[in-house]
């Protein structure tokens, strides 16, 4: 009987950290699915640019897809209350579905990005539509594995790349 109790205790100890890690990962990396394949991306971007100009805010265009863990992870962070409050004050945001990196590429080209090499590709534009992050725009392919503080700091204290 003691052996059985000991065996159950060992199994519980081995499984418990894995469950805690899984629960922690779920909390650390929220995911959303905001990419609408049927949306008219050009109309959405044009409308967001107009709102950004009127409000003197920057525009974030997240070019990704619902199949992409990193696209969903970044949009999940954006939906968290802390991020949402900061982003609302500084940005307009548009989610553009890129399919398998073969849809709405004209949006990226419009702002000087020739192709979508990875998802998400995150464009930060001035209120007048100038691309401010040409170098870092395609470097969000690891968005879901980035630290929350790093993602927050990038958008909160965004410094344009010239």
Secondary structure by P-SEA (a helix, b strand, c coil): caaaaaaaaaaaaaaaaaaaaaaaaaaabbbbcccccccaaaaaaaaaaaaaaaacbbbbbbbcccccaaaaaaaaaaacaaaaaaaaacbbbbbbbcccccccaaaaaaaccccccccccccccccccccccccccccccccccccaaaaaaaaacccccc
